[in-house]
Amino acid sequence: MAAPHVSGAAALLWRLFPQCKAADIAEALKMSAERLPGQLQVPDYAGGYGMLKVDKAYEWIQKHNPCAQTASAA
């Protein structure tokens, strides 16, 4: 049941950063996910990359991705 939540988060981020590519949005979501308790490696079959954190993904893409900087300059 994570797919609808992740899809919605991706749509939100893409709306905020329309100049970013799908790979940029996916990377932000993966890099900002919070590991679940007992999750030793990421990704794993039970928990994927962890708990979705849209606010952290927004901050991550602003800080680490050049496509976000072009939006704030415009």
Number of C-alpha atoms within 10 A of each C-alpha: 5 10 8 9 12 17 12 12 21 19 15 15 23 16 11 13 21 15 15 19 11 14 9 19 22 16 14 24 27 18 16 21 18 15 17 14 8 7 15 9 12 14 13 11 8 9 16 16 20 21 16 19 17 20 12 16 23 20 12 17 23 17 11 12 15 13 16 20 15 12 14 9 6 5
